[in-house]
């Protein structure tokens, strides 16, 4: 398989004693969990010169080689869709994503995604590290979550930004309206997140098994039965804010996966009230710190205006 690879990544194991697939997911944050699984299944990962298995336990000084396959013919179509661009140069593109837009194509959503729109806007100026379905995509937010995303226009920028996310050097501040009145003015939720033990499509707090996850929150305003929060991510796990807020009994309003159905119906909500408001990062080329505040979307402010 190595004869067809476009790039080789070499890593050295530490004292992790975790499965190969989990170790790679933690150490190669520029790739999705599913993409890493495909690499292992296709024999594109070697440990000490031998094709690695997903359940192999990483040992100190193990030599891990990851062979990235050649890019396939691009079957994802560029589409002329409206983009709310906050900033753009030759290295990065910063977007304010609206609600109901999926970030990248997948089963059931091959068109109308942010990737389709970015491909049209940037043409061939996008990183290809994450494969043909995720060009330029360094991080994601959910379909129903609005807010700021940074897109990488080349592989150098992609790697720099991915490392920044991994090393917790990216500033990420969210706003949310959650169910119930949060008592503490501020707090820190330190609870590991992993796959739900029963419903594998969901995430959950999984003590002793999940990945390290920390969310900080500050109460901005309390209403009757709801609370407006500012939340800061210290880590970036899948559905982290939604899972953590549900875990402490204050799920995000409008969240039909982790929230309370009766509350969502009470307020006639069709989408979750979670907004990625601020994104700050060091520019991969200039070294200058950039920070973007997208403000609250109109539907979010309109809903909050009705609260008492």
C-alpha positions in Angstrom: 0.0 0.0 0.0 2.9 2.4 0.6 3.6 2.6 -3.1 0.4 4.7 -3.6 0.8 7.1 -0.7 1.1 10.8 -1.2 2.7 11.6 2.2 4.1 9.7 5.2 3.8 10.8 8.8 6.2 9.3 11.4 5.5 9.4 15.1 7.1 7.9 18.2 5.0 6.2 20.9 5.1 7.3 24.6 3.9 5.8 27.8 0.3 6.0 26.8 -0.6 2.3 26.9 -3.8 3.0 24.8 -5.1 1.5 21.6 -3.5 2.4 18.3 -6.8 3.9 16.9 -7.3 6.0 20.1 -3.7 7.1 20.2 -3.8 8.2 16.6 -7.0 10.1 17.1 -5.5 12.0 20.0 -2.2 12.7 18.2 -3.5 13.5 14.7 -6.2 16.0 15.5 -6.3 17.1 11.9 -8.0 13.9 10.9 -11.4 12.6 12.0 -11.8 9.4 14.0 -13.5 7.7 11.0 -10.7 8.6 8.6 -8.1 7.2 11.0 -10.1 3.9 11.2 -10.1 3.7 7.4 -6.3 4.2 7.3 -5.8 1.3 9.7 -8.3 -0.9 8.0 -6.6 -0.3 4.6 -3.2 -1.2 5.9 -1.9 2.4 5.8 -0.5 2.4 9.3 2.6 0.5 10.5 3.9 0.0 13.9 7.6 -1.0 14.0 7.4 -2.0 10.4 4.3 -4.3 10.8 0.8 -3.4 9.7 -1.0 -2.1 12.8 -4.3 -3.3 14.3 -6.7 -0.9 15.9 -6.6 -2.6 19.3 -2.7 -2.7 19.5 -1.6 -1.1 22.7 1.0 1.7 22.0 4.3 1.2 23.9 7.1 3.7 24.6 9.4 4.2 21.6 7.1 2.4 19.2 7.8 3.7 15.7 4.5 4.5 14.0 4.2 5.3 10.3 1.0 6.7 8.7 0.8 6.5 4.9 -1.7 9.0 3.5 -3.3 7.7 0.3 -3.4 9.6 -3.0 -6.2 12.0 -3.4 -9.0 10.5 -5.3 -10.8 12.3 -8.1 -12.9 14.9 -6.4 -16.6 14.0 -6.5 -17.7 16.8 -4.2 -19.2 19.6 -6.2 -18.3 23.3 -5.7 -21.5 25.3 -5.2 -22.1 29.0 -5.3 -23.6 29.5 -1.8 -23.7 32.6 0.4 -20.8 32.8 2.9 -20.5 35.3 5.7 -16.8 35.9 5.5 -15.2 37.6 8.5 -11.6 37.5 7.2 -9.5 36.1 4.4 -5.9 36.0 3.2 -3.7 33.6 1.4 -3.5 31.2 4.4 -6.8 31.2 6.2 -10.5 31.9 5.7 -12.7 32.8 8.7 -16.4 32.1 8.3 -19.5 32.9 10.4 -21.5 29.8 9.8 -25.3 30.1 9.9 -27.7 27.5 11.3 -28.9 24.5 9.4 -25.7 24.2 7.4 -23.6 21.0 7.7 -19.9 21.7 7.7 -18.7 18.9 5.4 -20.4 16.4 3.0 -21.4 13.0 4.3 -24.1 10.4 3.8 -27.4 12.2 3.3 -25.7 15.6 2.9 -23.6 15.7 -0.2 -24.6 19.2 -1.3 -25.4 22.5 0.4 -22.6 22.1 2.9 -19.9 24.6 4.0 -17.3 22.6 2.1 -19.3 22.9 -1.1 -19.5 26.7 -0.6 -15.8 27.0 0.3 -14.7 24.9 -2.6 -16.4 27.4 -5.0 -15.1 30.4 -3.2 -11.5 29.2 -2.8 -11.2 27.0 -6.0 -8.0 24.9 -5.5 -6.7 27.0 -2.6 -7.6 24.6 0.2 -5.6 22.1 2.3 -6.1 18.5 1.3 -4.9 16.9 4.6 -8.4 15.7 5.5 -9.3 14.1 2.2 -11.7 15.0 -0.6 -14.8 15.5 1.5 -13.2 17.9 4.0 -10.8 20.2 2.1 -9.7 23.0 4.4 -11.6 21.8 7.4 -9.5 22.1 10.6 -12.4 21.9 13.1 -16.2 21.6 13.1 -19.3 22.8 14.7 -22.6 21.1 14.6 -25.2 21.7 11.9 -27.5 23.5 14.4 -24.7 25.4 16.0 -23.9 28.8 14.5 -20.7 30.8 14.7 -17.0 31.2 13.8 -14.9 28.6 11.9 -11.4 28.9 10.5 -10.6 27.2 7.1 -7.0 26.3 6.1 -6.0 27.3 2.5 -2.9 25.2 2.5 -1.4 22.2 4.3 1.2 24.3 6.2 -1.6 26.4 7.7 -3.7 23.3 8.4 -0.9 21.6 10.4 -0.2 24.8 12.3 -3.8 25.3 13.3 -4.3 21.6 14.1 -1.4 21.7 16.4 -2.8 24.9 18.0 -6.1 23.2 18.7 -4.3 20.2 20.1 -2.2 22.3 22.4 -5.2 24.3 23.6 -3.8 27.6 22.1 -7.1 28.5 20.3 -9.5 30.8 22.1 -13.1 29.5 21.7 -15.9 31.2 23.4 -19.6 30.2 23.0 -22.9 31.7 24.1 -25.9 29.4 25.0 -29.2 29.6 26.6 -29.7 26.6 28.8 -32.6 25.0 30.5 -33.1 25.9 34.2 -31.6 28.6 36.4 -27.9 28.0 36.9 -27.1 28.7 40.6 -23.3 29.4 40.5 -22.1 32.5 38.8 -19.2 30.6 37.2 -17.9 27.1 37.2 -15.7 24.5 35.6 -17.0 21.2 34.3 -14.2 18.6 34.3 -15.7 15.4 33.0 -14.4 12.9 30.4 -16.4 12.4 27.2 -16.7 9.2 25.2 -19.2 7.3 23.1 -22.5 6.6 24.8 -22.4 3.0 26.1 -25.8 2.2 24.5 -26.5 4.7 21.7 -23.2 4.8 19.7 -24.4 7.9 17.8 -24.3 10.0 21.0 -21.6 11.1 23.3 -21.7 10.9 27.1 -19.7 11.6 30.2 -17.9 8.3 30.7 -15.8 8.3 33.9 -12.6 6.3 33.5 -13.1 5.7 29.8 -13.6 8.9 28.0 -11.2 11.6 26.8 -10.2 14.5 29.0 -12.7 17.3 28.6 -13.0 20.7 30.4 -15.6 23.5 29.9 -15.7 26.8 31.8 -18.9 28.8 32.1 -20.0 32.2 33.3 -23.6 33.3 33.9 -24.4 36.4 31.8 -28.1 36.7 32.7 -30.7 34.7 34.4 -34.3 34.5 33.3 -37.4 32.6 34.6 -36.5 29.0 34.0 -33.5 29.6 31.7 -30.0 31.0 31.8 -27.8 32.9 29.3 -24.2 31.6 29.5 -20.8 32.4 28.2 -18.8 29.2 27.8 -15.1 28.7 27.1 -13.7 25.4 25.8 -10.4 24.3 27.3 -10.6 21.1 25.2 -12.5 20.3 22.1 -14.4 17.0 22.2 -17.3 16.0 20.0 -20.5 17.7 21.3 -18.6 18.8 24.4 -20.7 21.8 25.5 -24.0 20.0 24.8 -22.9 16.9 26.7 -21.4 18.8 29.7 -24.4 21.1 30.1 -26.8 18.1 30.0 -24.5 16.3 32.5 -25.0 19.1 35.1 -28.7 19.2 34.5 -28.8 22.3 32.3 -29.0 21.2 28.7 -28.8 23.7 25.8 -32.3 24.8 24.8 -33.4 23.4 21.5 -31.0 20.4 21.7 -33.2 17.4 20.8 -30.4 14.9 21.4 -29.1 15.8 24.8 -31.9 18.2 26.0 -35.3 18.0 27.6 -38.0 17.4 25.0 -40.7 19.1 27.1 -38.7 22.3 27.5 -37.9 22.4 23.7 -41.6 22.0 22.9 -42.6 24.6 25.5 -40.5 27.3 23.7 -41.4 26.0 20.2 -37.7 25.6 19.4 -36.5 24.0 16.1 -32.8 24.6 16.6 -30.4 24.7 19.5 -29.4 28.0 21.1 -25.7 27.5 20.9 -23.4 30.0 19.2 -19.6 29.8 18.6 -19.1 33.5 19.2 -15.4 34.2 19.5 -12.4 32.5 17.8 -8.9 33.6 18.5 -5.7 32.1 17.1 -2.1 32.9 16.1 -1.8 33.4 12.3 0.1 30.4 10.8 2.3 32.7 8.6 2.6 36.1 10.3 2.6 34.9 13.9 0.1 37.7 14.7 -2.8 37.0 17.1 -6.2 37.3 15.4 -9.6 37.3 17.2 -13.0 37.4 15.7 -16.4 38.1 17.5 -19.4 37.2 15.3 -22.0 38.6 17.7 -25.2 36.8 18.4 -27.3 35.7 15.4 -30.7 37.4 14.9 -32.8 34.4 15.8 -30.9 34.0 19.0 -31.4 37.7 20.1 -35.0 37.6 19.1 -35.6 34.6 21.3 -33.8 36.1 24.2 -35.8 39.4 23.9 -38.9 37.4 24.7 -37.5 35.9 28.0 -38.4 37.4 31.3 
